[in-house]
Each structure stands twice: as structure tokens, then as C-alpha cells.
Amino acid sequence: MTQDPSSLDRRTFLQVAMAAGAAATLAPSVHAQAPQTQGPVLEEATLDQLQAGMTEGHWTAEQLVGACQARIAALDAAGPKLNAVLELNPDALALARALDAERQAGKVRGPLHGIPVLIKDNLETADRMKTTAGSLALADAPAPTQDATAVLRLRLAGAVILGKTNLSEWANFRSTHSSSGWSGRGGQTRNPYALDRTPSGSSSGSGVATSASLCAVAVGTETDGSIVSPSAACGLVGIKPTVGLVSRAGIIPISHTQDTAGPMARTVRDAAILLGALAGADPRDPATAQAQVQSDYTRFLHLDGLEGARLGVVTNLLGQQPHVDAVIRPALDLLKARGATLVEVELKTTPYDAAELDVLLYEFKTDLNAYLAGRGGAVKDLVSLMAYDDAHRDTEMPFFGQELLQQAQAKGPLTDPAYAKALAACAQARQDITGLLAQHQLQALVGPTGGTPWLIDLVNGDSGSGPSFSSPAAVGGCPHITVPAGFAFGLPVGLSFVAGPWQEPQLLTLAYAFEQYRNARRPPRFLPTAPLQA
């Protein structure tokens, strides 16, 4: 069991933070005491396998961190140059040694003890790493004074924060013609299945790093699609939780209505373990006050989880890309073969698009201004951020502009009647999902997560087409899980499960059973382009 951050008093919180900062002085000889029989094998390794290796003395957490750092150097900085990792934690090896010392003393915090985890560069860390949302405008800002609550929970669970991942700058809320996975600080992240294809975004680096086994698991964030889309594009399991299940405190914001952090992993079980570490109430985030948190999400993983299930197939997401349908239809047949009843339904996916954008623009202006004012430094608000970008066009805007920042700045305060009207229109999204579930007595809605990854185009920006299942759950604040379903021309295709608020356990049951029978995940080969032979 890990300690709930909501129970931490100020003194305990500071003790945890100080322990992380002082880890470089701890347990200098632990690595010499552990048995050495073989080195860690990272590719496609599960959390259970990595944990077993440490338990059985085959490797230490320090060796595991070192192996991840070496793989990052070989594949991310050199080799195919995935460009997924912005920065490595200079204290990672010391933190791992401290956790090895705990293990030697008989204390193991749980399934994440000693496990290297990468986090998106919009989660604050009170250490020697930067927190920038990919923007050079924050590269010299004062360091955060405390960890994001999600990061603190990871530390308490025994995870080693390995580093920060690249992302679509400002979580892809800067330009109307951006390239997913590009940031001024990190450049363009590349899909490990075909290097000329998008990793999608905005949690691009977290998706690519996990898919390429640069880390065990990673944390992404989503406002609309930013976990599930890169997860599907990179052949991963991604969980966009119910808004309020995971604290947003210490995460650079877009929207307090839709923002959430969540797991990105190679298996459903690994994602469930990571979700258990991240989820929990937090007085720093009022949205978590009503969170329905489970102590162990792995207990919902059942091989027979599809038997007797009633699932709504969102038919309007089919018929948009034939090669996606060619993967999804056999996946639906598998659901049925394993005991699920499939009911055809239609879910509106676009009627609140305009209202959603209005909500995000209003909330981004208010929430980011508050964040920047509290962070300190030269960039104090949205106006000074845009001024920075204008003054550094060669590094911040060589390919696309900041139209969304300008649109947000033009909005009024949250007392504006137009904001209230847009917010009311977006409330329909949750009703659309829960209404379909109730009407047809369904456990979940299913369909393709999105289209296949498109070619990277820094000149014209993203050109994705095909189905997109992200908006209803994102706007409605509902949980959404994507699972690998197969490949089209060597490019991953994901199957999505969506349900009502706090139904993560039900979705995990369904997703795990599907994953176990479909077994579609396969490691990337870092090809220069997709194999287009039919």
C-alpha cells in the first residue's frame, strides 16, 4: 500500500520532497551487494517481469534505470532518433539506489517499486528537471516548489521518475495547423512503427517511449484525445480516466473541465497497475472530491470478462477508412465469439465541437494565466507568452503560429454568458453516452479509436482523417480505454471502450479479456516508412 497524498501534512510532504532531492547521497554501495546473474531485458517487458527480476536478484533498480538510459541513448538520441525524451532525470540512478536499499532492508512498496517511469513535460517535478510543456518560454522559469500530485503518488509507490517526454507544445493548444509531437524545446517526435509517420499527440513522447520500451510505463495527459490517440497510433493501451479520478494539481492546464492525466502502457495489466498508483482524492484538486477510487485495479482483470457483456458498436465510426474497418470488424467478431452481445448504436461525435472549443479557449486563458502567475518568471501570463513566441519566431514558430493562443486571449472571463452557454452545450456529451448505455442496457460503447497515423508534415500541419472516438468521452468527462486491435499497412489500429463516469473497473474487465484473446500488440521495428504492399 502507498500513502494517499490527501493524508500528507506539510511536514511529511516536505520530507518526501527532500528525500527525493537528497537521494544522490544515499546507499552508495547497494548495487555492489545485489546478486548479478543477468542484465534486464527491456523490450516488451511487463511490470511483473521487471519486478520479478529484482525480487529474484537478477538485476537491481539501479541496473534497470541504467539499461533504460542506455536504450534511450541508442534509440532516441541516436539510431532511429525517435525524439521522444526531452530530458533525463539526473537523480534517477541515485533514487534507484535508495529504493534498492529499501528492498535490501525488506521493504517493497508495491508493483512499481524501482520501476523507471517517464512523465510528460507538463507535470511539475520539484527536482533538477524542467517543466515547460515543450515551450522554450518556460525553460528558464523558476523550478516548481512541489511535485504534481500524480508525480508524488508515483514516488510514494516506489517508481523512479526517469525523465520528461516530448509533447505537442502546450499540449497541442497553440496552433490550428500544428504538427502533433512537435515542440520548440524538443522538435518532432517520430512514430516507432514508421519514422515518417505521426506519433499523434499531445502525449507523443510518452506514447513513443513506452512503445519502444525506453521505459516500463509512462504518464500522459488528455484534454481531448491526447492519451488515447497517441496510444492507438503507437500500439499501446491508454486510459483516459474519468475527470477527477487523478489529481491535476501541478499539471500545466488547458481546461479544468476536461483535463486529466492517465496511464500509457504496453499491456492492460500494466496500465491498471499504473492507474492504481495515480488515482486518488487530493485537496489540491476539488474535482477529485467525489472520486470513486479502487485500491487495486488489477482485481478486475478477468479472462472471461466478455461473457454476458452487452456492448454498443458505434456504427457511425465505421465506414470511414476501409483499412481501419478491416482491422476493427474482426475485432468485433472476436468480442461476439467470446460471449459479448453486440448492439448497433449511433453516438454523436461532432455536435458539440464548436461549444467544446469555446469552453477550452475560455478556460485556457483563465487557467493558464493563473498557472503562470503562480509559477513566476519572465512569462507571467498569456500576453507575455505570445510576446515571447513572437520574439523567438526562429525557434518557437518556424513552422506554425499561435492562433489558439490569440483566440484564447480574445475571450472574456468565466462570468461571460457565452462561456456558460458553451459549457451547458458540452454537458450533452455525458448525457449522450450514459443515455445510450441505459437505453440499450450496455456495459460500454466500442469502436475504432481513430484512423491510421498520417505522414508528418511540418509545412502544412496534421492531416489526419478517418474516425475519432475521443471527443464524446473527453467532453463528457467519461473514461475511455484503447487497446491494440491490429495493424493496417504495418501501422497500429486501436479499439476503444467507453463507459459512464467511474466505470474504469468495467472497462478494464472488457479491455483485458479482449487483449488476452486478440494479442495484437507487437514491438515496433523503426522502419523508415510504412510497408505499403497490400
C-alpha positions, 0 to 999 in steps of 0.5 A: 500500500502507498500513502494517499497524498490527501493524508500528507501534512506539510511536514511529511510532504516536505520530507518526501520532497527532500528525500527525493532531492537528497537521494544522490547521497544515499546507499552508495554501495547497494548495487555492489551487494545485489546478486548479478546473474543477468542484465534486464531485458527491456523490450516488451517487458511487463511490470511483473517481469521487471519486478520479478527480476529484482525480487529474484536478484537478477538485476537491481533498480539501479541496473534497470534505470541504467539499461533504460538510459542506455536504450534511450541513448541508442534509440532516441538520441541516436539510431532511429532518433525517435525524439521522444525524451526531452530530458533525463532525470539526473537523480534517477540512478541515485533514487534507484539506489535508495529504493534498492536499499529499501528492498535490501532492508525488506521493504517493497512498496508495491508493483512499481517499486524501482520501476523507471517511469517517464512523465510528460513535460507538463507535470511539475517535478520539484527536482533538477528537471524542467517543466515547460510543456515543450515551450522554450518560454518556460525553460528558464522559469523558476523550478516548481516548489512541489511535485504534481500530485500524480508525480508524488503518488508515483514516488510514494509507490516506489517508481523512479521518475526517469525523465520528461517526454516530448509533447505537442507544445502546450499540449497541442493548444497553440496552433490550428495547423500544428504538427502533433509531437512537435515542440520548440524545446524538443522538435518532432517526435517520430512514430516507432512503427514508421519514422515518417509517420505521426506519433499523434499527440499531445502525449507523443513522447510518452506514447513513443517511449513506452512503445519502444520500451525506453521505459516500463510505463509512462504518464500522459495527459488528455484534454481531448484525445491526447492519451488515447490517440497517441496510444492507438497510433503507437500500439499501446493501451491508454486510459483516459480516466474519468475527470477527477479520478487523478489529481491535476494539481501541478499539471500545466492546464488547458481546461479544468473541465476536461483535463486529466492525466492517465496511464500509457502502457504496453499491456492492460495489466500494466496500465491498471497497475499504473492507474492504481498508483495515480488515482486518488482524492487530493485537496489540491484538486476539488474535482477529485472530491467525489472520486470513486477510487479502487485500491487495486485495479488489477482485481478486475482483470478477468479472462472471461470478462466478455461473457454476458457483456452487452456492448454498443458498436458505434456504427457511425465510426465505421465506414470511414477508412476501409483499412481501419474497418478491416482491422476493427470488424474482426475485432468485433467478431472476436468480442461476439465469439467470446460471449459479448452481445453486440448492439448497433448504436449511433453516438454523436461525435461532432455536435458539440465541437464548436461549444467544446472549443469555446469552453477550452479557449475560455478556460485556457486563458483563465487557467493558464494565466493563473498557472503562470502567475503562480509559477513566476518568471519572465512569462507571467501570463498569456500576453507575455507568452505570445510576446515571447513566441513572437520574439523567438519566431526562429525557434518557437514558430518556424513552422506554425503560429499561435492562433489558439493562443490569440483566440484564447486571449480574445475571450472574456472571463468565466462570468461571460454568458457565452462561456456558460452557454458553451459549457451547458452545450458540452454537458450533452456529451455525458448525457449522450453516452450514459443515455445510450448505455441505459437505453440499450442496457450496455456495459460500454460503447466500442469502436475504432479509436481513430484512423491510421497515423498520417505522414508528418508534415511540418509545412502544412500541419496534421492531416489526419482523417478517418474516425475519432472516438475521443471527443464524446468521452473527453467532453463528457468527462467519461473514461475511455480505454484503447487497446491494440486491435491490429495493424493496417499497412504495418501501422497500429489500429486501436479499439476503444471502450467507453463507459459512464463516469467511474466505470474504469473497473468495467472497462478494464474487465472488457479491455483485458479479456479482449487483449488476452484473446486478440494479442495484437500488440507487437514491438515496433521495428523503426522502419523508415516508412510504412510497408505499403504492399497490400 
